[in-house]
């Protein structure tokens, strides 16, 4: 089932990956430093999530370089599949971090809150607000230029990070200015900010995890895309002499797999040759079926190496070639 793609097979833009990687590690370092200086779990949570983003951005950078290097070692999975796997793992880790942060926040509230250095913490918020909005603008320009939805999503994530920094700056500024009169209630400010961050983040992350998990498992295509494939193939199928045809359409990530099996008419000039190929299929099936009772076998024959590459899903290296 060879997926058809354009010549650009990248799932991410390398410049955007570098921006996300550097920005995330910078925010993570700042978050760790300011968390130590302020004793703020909200700042620590923001830095921890940035660290997760930075680690996975670096993984994507390495994978992108590997797939764009024709001399490198072959990877058995497609770039889309690996991207889906990374999205699932990253979302799961972020949800685990949020769950731990929420539990610690509830324990802090139950134990009477905790004092923080709001004067220093507002500095962290101001820096994150500036960096977040700046990175969002830069990523937005790349998304507009490349048309990649995943870069657009990163731009929105950085905008949200900037807004989180702005919230920190406002909240900690208010705490700093009113600290002498509201000393006791302000002990609960930090855990409340943590719970607010968790409440805002959990639902989108959960939906993103479910979406990528569903795509990773693959699913039968229905609806508009199925009708589109049938409409495109209607005339070509009429021109091909056959007794019967089976059309199967599935989607995995960005890839749409169209599988066509033709039962050729007896009067077709290629029938005798096809019978020879069918005997090879039967031989292979009988040998494999002995050791694999639940075997499902699909054997394709081609005289063009490009189609062999596509048949084994090695599309990232074969998609820029044109079949002869």
PAVEXTI-880367 format. One record per residue (C-alpha): residue in three letters; chain; x, y, z. Coordinates in nm, 3 decimals, padded with zeros to 5 digits. Example, Ala and Ser with C-alpha at 12.3 -4.5 7.8 and 13.67 -1.06 7.14 Angstrom:
# residues 2
("Ala" "A" (01.230 -00.450 00.780)),
("Ser" "A" (01.367 -00.106 00.714)),
END
This chain:
# residues 324
("Unk" "A" (00.000 00.000 00.000)),
("Unk" "A" (00.226 00.285 -00.117)),
("Unk" "A" (00.139 00.626 00.026)),
("Unk" "A" (00.163 00.914 -00.219)),
("Unk" "A" (00.340 01.227 -00.099)),
("Unk" "A" (00.477 01.551 -00.224)),
("Unk" "A" (00.851 01.590 -00.263)),
("Unk" "A" (00.879 01.760 00.077)),
("Unk" "A" (00.846 01.479 00.329)),
("Unk" "A" (00.946 01.671 00.640)),
("Unk" "A" (00.697 01.662 00.925)),
("Unk" "A" (00.869 01.956 01.095)),
("Unk" "A" (01.081 02.254 00.996)),
("Unk" "A" (01.446 02.233 01.113)),
("Unk" "A" (01.462 02.606 01.192)),
("Unk" "A" (01.148 02.578 01.405)),
("Unk" "A" (01.291 02.273 01.584)),
("Unk" "A" (01.607 02.466 01.668)),
("Unk" "A" (01.403 02.758 01.801)),
("Unk" "A" (01.187 02.530 02.017)),
("Unk" "A" (01.491 02.342 02.145)),
("Unk" "A" (01.692 02.650 02.243)),
("Unk" "A" (01.396 02.839 02.383)),
("Unk" "A" (01.273 02.544 02.587)),
("Unk" "A" (01.613 02.472 02.740)),
("Unk" "A" (01.650 02.841 02.823)),
("Unk" "A" (01.313 02.853 02.998)),
("Unk" "A" (01.388 02.524 03.175)),
("Unk" "A" (01.719 02.659 03.309)),
("Unk" "A" (01.552 02.982 03.422)),
("Unk" "A" (01.268 02.786 03.581)),
("Unk" "A" (01.507 02.569 03.781)),
("Unk" "A" (01.714 02.869 03.895)),
("Unk" "A" (01.416 03.088 03.989)),
("Unk" "A" (01.241 02.794 04.160)),
("Unk" "A" (01.543 02.761 04.390)),
("Unk" "A" (01.552 03.135 04.456)),
("Unk" "A" (01.176 03.177 04.511)),
("Unk" "A" (01.065 02.837 04.648)),
("Unk" "A" (00.780 02.851 04.394)),
("Unk" "A" (00.634 02.524 04.268)),
("Unk" "A" (00.448 02.713 03.994)),
("Unk" "A" (00.778 02.835 03.852)),
("Unk" "A" (00.925 02.485 03.892)),
("Unk" "A" (00.630 02.332 03.704)),
("Unk" "A" (00.667 02.579 03.418)),
("Unk" "A" (01.039 02.502 03.396)),
("Unk" "A" (00.978 02.125 03.410)),
("Unk" "A" (00.734 02.140 03.119)),
("Unk" "A" (00.982 02.348 02.921)),
("Unk" "A" (01.249 02.084 02.990)),
("Unk" "A" (01.020 01.812 02.849)),
("Unk" "A" (00.962 02.027 02.539)),
("Unk" "A" (01.336 02.078 02.496)),
("Unk" "A" (01.420 01.709 02.526)),
("Unk" "A" (01.161 01.607 02.269)),
("Unk" "A" (01.258 01.892 02.036)),
("Unk" "A" (01.613 01.755 02.038)),
("Unk" "A" (01.483 01.404 01.963)),
("Unk" "A" (01.290 01.543 01.667)),
("Unk" "A" (01.599 01.728 01.545)),
("Unk" "A" (01.802 01.405 01.548)),
("Unk" "A" (01.529 01.211 01.370)),
("Unk" "A" (01.487 01.485 01.111)),
("Unk" "A" (01.860 01.482 01.034)),
("Unk" "A" (01.855 01.103 01.013)),
("Unk" "A" (01.569 01.096 00.764)),
("Unk" "A" (01.718 01.372 00.550)),
("Unk" "A" (02.055 01.193 00.530)),
("Unk" "A" (02.043 00.935 00.248)),
("Unk" "A" (02.378 00.793 00.363)),
("Unk" "A" (02.258 00.726 00.717)),
("Unk" "A" (02.130 00.402 00.864)),
("Unk" "A" (01.781 00.309 00.747)),
("Unk" "A" (01.497 00.341 01.000)),
("Unk" "A" (01.226 00.078 00.968)),
("Unk" "A" (00.944 00.313 01.078)),
("Unk" "A" (00.827 00.611 00.875)),
("Unk" "A" (00.890 00.966 00.996)),
("Unk" "A" (00.518 01.020 01.047)),
("Unk" "A" (00.489 00.710 01.266)),
("Unk" "A" (00.784 00.814 01.481)),
("Unk" "A" (00.639 01.166 01.514)),
("Unk" "A" (00.310 01.018 01.637)),
("Unk" "A" (00.497 00.801 01.888)),
("Unk" "A" (00.690 01.102 02.017)),
("Unk" "A" (00.367 01.302 02.053)),
("Unk" "A" (00.206 01.020 02.254)),
("Unk" "A" (00.505 00.976 02.487)),
("Unk" "A" (00.555 01.351 02.535)),
("Unk" "A" (00.185 01.405 02.614)),
("Unk" "A" (00.187 01.116 02.861)),
("Unk" "A" (00.496 01.254 03.039)),
("Unk" "A" (00.346 01.605 03.057)),
("Unk" "A" (00.023 01.467 03.202)),
("Unk" "A" (00.222 01.274 03.462)),
("Unk" "A" (00.413 01.593 03.554)),
("Unk" "A" (00.084 01.783 03.585)),
("Unk" "A" (-00.067 01.510 03.804)),
("Unk" "A" (00.234 01.519 04.037)),
("Unk" "A" (00.225 01.899 04.051)),
("Unk" "A" (-00.148 01.897 04.133)),
("Unk" "A" (-00.095 01.644 04.413)),
("Unk" "A" (00.186 01.854 04.566)),
("Unk" "A" (-00.028 02.168 04.539)),
("Unk" "A" (-00.315 02.003 04.725)),
("Unk" "A" (-00.077 01.883 04.996)),
("Unk" "A" (00.064 02.236 05.025)),
("Unk" "A" (-00.285 02.384 05.063)),
("Unk" "A" (-00.378 02.122 05.321)),
("Unk" "A" (-00.065 02.200 05.520)),
("Unk" "A" (-00.132 02.575 05.533)),
("Unk" "A" (00.036 02.701 05.217)),
("Unk" "A" (00.396 02.818 05.178)),
("Unk" "A" (00.573 03.153 05.157)),
("Unk" "A" (00.754 03.246 04.835)),
("Unk" "A" (00.976 03.532 04.727)),
("Unk" "A" (00.727 03.706 04.501)),
("Unk" "A" (00.966 03.991 04.418)),
("Unk" "A" (01.206 03.756 04.240)),
("Unk" "A" (00.925 03.538 04.100)),
("Unk" "A" (00.770 03.830 03.913)),
("Unk" "A" (01.104 03.872 03.733)),
("Unk" "A" (01.073 03.516 03.604)),
("Unk" "A" (00.720 03.587 03.485)),
("Unk" "A" (00.828 03.899 03.299)),
("Unk" "A" (01.113 03.715 03.122)),
("Unk" "A" (00.889 03.424 03.020)),
("Unk" "A" (00.621 03.664 02.894)),
("Unk" "A" (00.871 03.842 02.670)),
("Unk" "A" (01.045 03.528 02.544)),
("Unk" "A" (00.720 03.336 02.496)),
("Unk" "A" (00.549 03.600 02.283)),
("Unk" "A" (00.870 03.663 02.084)),
("Unk" "A" (00.916 03.292 02.011)),
("Unk" "A" (00.547 03.261 01.922)),
("Unk" "A" (00.582 03.540 01.665)),
("Unk" "A" (00.895 03.384 01.511)),
("Unk" "A" (00.737 03.039 01.493)),
("Unk" "A" (00.420 03.190 01.351)),
("Unk" "A" (00.618 03.338 01.061)),
("Unk" "A" (00.779 02.998 00.994)),
("Unk" "A" (00.438 02.830 01.005)),
("Unk" "A" (00.299 03.083 00.758)),
("Unk" "A" (00.598 03.030 00.528)),
("Unk" "A" (00.603 02.647 00.540)),
("Unk" "A" (00.233 02.576 00.585)),
("Unk" "A" (00.314 02.312 00.847)),
("Unk" "A" (00.034 02.274 01.102)),
("Unk" "A" (00.271 02.128 01.361)),
("Unk" "A" (00.478 02.449 01.357)),
("Unk" "A" (00.159 02.652 01.394)),
("Unk" "A" (00.073 02.440 01.699)),
("Unk" "A" (00.414 02.512 01.849)),
("Unk" "A" (00.360 02.884 01.789)),
("Unk" "A" (00.035 02.864 01.985)),
("Unk" "A" (00.206 02.669 02.265)),
("Unk" "A" (00.470 02.941 02.295)),
("Unk" "A" (00.204 03.211 02.296)),
("Unk" "A" (00.033 03.025 02.582)),
("Unk" "A" (00.369 03.005 02.760)),
("Unk" "A" (00.406 03.381 02.721)),
("Unk" "A" (00.059 03.432 02.866)),
("Unk" "A" (00.151 03.206 03.158)),
("Unk" "A" (00.454 03.427 03.221)),
("Unk" "A" (00.232 03.736 03.208)),
("Unk" "A" (-00.004 03.574 03.462)),
("Unk" "A" (00.295 03.503 03.687)),
("Unk" "A" (00.416 03.861 03.655)),
("Unk" "A" (00.074 04.006 03.743)),
("Unk" "A" (00.006 03.765 04.030)),
("Unk" "A" (00.351 03.793 04.187)),
("Unk" "A" (00.354 04.172 04.141)),
("Unk" "A" (00.024 04.195 04.330)),
("Unk" "A" (00.163 03.967 04.598)),
("Unk" "A" (00.479 04.175 04.625)),
("Unk" "A" (00.288 04.502 04.656)),
("Unk" "A" (00.034 04.373 04.912)),
("Unk" "A" (00.261 04.134 05.097)),
("Unk" "A" (00.255 04.321 05.428)),
("Unk" "A" (-00.126 04.336 05.452)),
("Unk" "A" (-00.216 03.994 05.304)),
("Unk" "A" (00.073 03.786 05.431)),
("Unk" "A" (-00.133 03.485 05.541)),
("Unk" "A" (-00.363 03.450 05.234)),
("Unk" "A" (-00.064 03.488 05.000)),
("Unk" "A" (00.078 03.162 05.134)),
("Unk" "A" (-00.183 02.992 04.912)),
("Unk" "A" (-00.102 03.189 04.596)),
("Unk" "A" (00.163 02.950 04.463)),
("Unk" "A" (-00.038 02.624 04.494)),
("Unk" "A" (-00.343 02.800 04.347)),
("Unk" "A" (-00.135 02.905 04.045)),
("Unk" "A" (-00.019 02.543 04.007)),
("Unk" "A" (-00.376 02.412 04.014)),
("Unk" "A" (-00.480 02.679 03.762)),
("Unk" "A" (-00.200 02.573 03.526)),
("Unk" "A" (-00.304 02.210 03.561)),
("Unk" "A" (-00.672 02.288 03.502)),
("Unk" "A" (-00.597 02.482 03.183)),
("Unk" "A" (-00.349 02.228 03.044)),
("Unk" "A" (-00.497 01.884 03.116)),
("Unk" "A" (-00.785 01.883 02.868)),
("Unk" "A" (-00.586 01.993 02.556)),
("Unk" "A" (-00.305 01.751 02.642)),
("Unk" "A" (-00.546 01.462 02.690)),
("Unk" "A" (-00.718 01.534 02.359)),
("Unk" "A" (-00.380 01.559 02.182)),
("Unk" "A" (-00.269 01.227 02.332)),
("Unk" "A" (-00.590 01.053 02.223)),
("Unk" "A" (-00.569 01.203 01.874)),
("Unk" "A" (-00.211 01.084 01.821)),
("Unk" "A" (-00.280 00.743 01.974)),
("Unk" "A" (-00.572 00.692 01.737)),
("Unk" "A" (-00.358 00.798 01.440)),
("Unk" "A" (-00.077 00.569 01.556)),
("Unk" "A" (-00.307 00.267 01.563)),
("Unk" "A" (-00.435 00.352 01.216)),
("Unk" "A" (-00.797 00.353 01.112)),
("Unk" "A" (-01.022 00.280 00.819)),
("Unk" "A" (-01.097 00.591 00.617)),
("Unk" "A" (-01.461 00.693 00.592)),
("Unk" "A" (-01.651 01.002 00.491)),
("Unk" "A" (-01.522 01.274 00.260)),
("Unk" "A" (-01.177 01.126 00.203)),
("Unk" "A" (-01.319 00.787 00.111)),
("Unk" "A" (-01.561 00.948 -00.136)),
("Unk" "A" (-01.275 01.153 -00.281)),
("Unk" "A" (-01.063 00.842 -00.348)),
("Unk" "A" (-01.357 00.661 -00.509)),
("Unk" "A" (-01.434 00.964 -00.725)),
("Unk" "A" (-01.073 00.999 -00.843)),
("Unk" "A" (-01.038 00.629 -00.924)),
("Unk" "A" (-01.378 00.583 -01.089)),
("Unk" "A" (-01.268 00.652 -01.447)),
("Unk" "A" (-00.924 00.481 -01.429)),
("Unk" "A" (-01.085 00.164 -01.294)),
("Unk" "A" (-01.329 00.161 -01.584)),
("Unk" "A" (-01.035 00.162 -01.828)),
("Unk" "A" (-00.857 -00.132 -01.664)),
("Unk" "A" (-00.993 -00.473 -01.781)),
("Unk" "A" (-01.083 -00.682 -01.476)),
("Unk" "A" (-01.351 -00.909 -01.336)),
("Unk" "A" (-01.348 -00.768 -00.984)),
("Unk" "A" (-01.155 -00.518 -00.774)),
("Unk" "A" (-01.109 -00.469 -00.402)),
("Unk" "A" (-01.029 -00.119 -00.278)),
("Unk" "A" (-00.909 -00.066 00.079)),
("Unk" "A" (-00.832 00.280 00.224)),
("Unk" "A" (-00.660 00.335 00.559)),
("Unk" "A" (-00.488 00.630 00.723)),
("Unk" "A" (-00.184 00.633 00.950)),
("Unk" "A" (-00.073 00.980 01.053)),
("Unk" "A" (-00.051 01.195 00.738)),
("Unk" "A" (-00.024 00.890 00.514)),
("Unk" "A" (-00.329 00.763 00.325)),
("Unk" "A" (-00.284 00.399 00.222)),
("Unk" "A" (-00.478 00.294 -00.087)),
("Unk" "A" (-00.466 -00.082 -00.151)),
("Unk" "A" (-00.602 -00.211 -00.485)),
("Unk" "A" (-00.638 -00.581 -00.571)),
("Unk" "A" (-00.753 -00.672 -00.922)),
("Unk" "A" (-00.901 -01.001 -01.036)),
("Unk" "A" (-00.795 -01.002 -01.402)),
("Unk" "A" (-01.029 -01.120 -01.677)),
("Unk" "A" (-00.943 -01.460 -01.832)),
("Unk" "A" (-00.918 -01.308 -02.180)),
("Unk" "A" (-00.658 -01.054 -02.063)),
("Unk" "A" (-00.322 -01.091 -02.241)),
("Unk" "A" (-00.139 -01.102 -01.908)),
("Unk" "A" (-00.347 -01.383 -01.756)),
("Unk" "A" (-00.092 -01.661 -01.818)),
("Unk" "A" (00.189 -01.456 -01.663)),
("Unk" "A" (-00.031 -01.374 -01.364)),
("Unk" "A" (-00.103 -01.744 -01.311)),
("Unk" "A" (00.273 -01.801 -01.284)),
("Unk" "A" (00.296 -01.528 -01.021)),
("Unk" "A" (-00.003 -01.673 -00.835)),
("Unk" "A" (00.177 -02.008 -00.816)),
("Unk" "A" (00.470 -01.829 -00.649)),
("Unk" "A" (00.230 -01.668 -00.404)),
("Unk" "A" (00.076 -02.006 -00.325)),
("Unk" "A" (00.419 -02.160 -00.267)),
("Unk" "A" (00.515 -01.882 -00.027)),
("Unk" "A" (00.181 -01.901 00.150)),
("Unk" "A" (00.199 -02.278 00.200)),
("Unk" "A" (00.551 -02.259 00.341)),
("Unk" "A" (00.471 -01.971 00.579)),
("Unk" "A" (00.132 -02.106 00.685)),
("Unk" "A" (00.295 -02.412 00.838)),
("Unk" "A" (00.466 -02.202 01.107)),
("Unk" "A" (00.220 -01.911 01.113)),
("Unk" "A" (-00.140 -02.040 01.123)),
("Unk" "A" (-00.300 -01.693 01.132)),
("Unk" "A" (-00.104 -01.571 00.833)),
("Unk" "A" (-00.220 -01.280 00.618)),
("Unk" "A" (00.009 -01.256 00.317)),
("Unk" "A" (00.043 -00.989 00.050)),
("Unk" "A" (00.304 -01.046 -00.223)),
("Unk" "A" (00.369 -00.781 -00.488)),
("Unk" "A" (00.577 -00.807 -00.805)),
("Unk" "A" (00.727 -00.505 -00.977)),
("Unk" "A" (01.001 -00.422 -01.223)),
("Unk" "A" (01.063 -00.079 -01.073)),
("Unk" "A" (01.268 -00.044 -00.753)),
("Unk" "A" (01.081 00.276 -00.659)),
("Unk" "A" (00.760 00.080 -00.615)),
("Unk" "A" (00.942 -00.185 -00.411)),
("Unk" "A" (01.068 00.088 -00.178)),
("Unk" "A" (00.719 00.231 -00.144)),
("Unk" "A" (00.567 -00.109 -00.083)),
("Unk" "A" (00.781 -00.158 00.229)),
("Unk" "A" (00.686 00.191 00.354)),
("Unk" "A" (01.032 00.331 00.290)),
("Unk" "A" (00.854 00.637 00.153)),
("Unk" "A" (01.077 00.907 00.297)),
("Unk" "A" (01.362 00.808 00.066)),
("Unk" "A" (01.161 00.694 -00.234)),
("Unk" "A" (00.900 00.968 -00.250)),
("Unk" "A" (01.123 01.216 -00.433)),
("Unk" "A" (01.167 00.972 -00.721)),
("Unk" "A" (00.920 00.927 -01.005)),
("Unk" "A" (00.825 00.576 -01.116)),
("Unk" "A" (00.930 00.495 -01.470)),
END
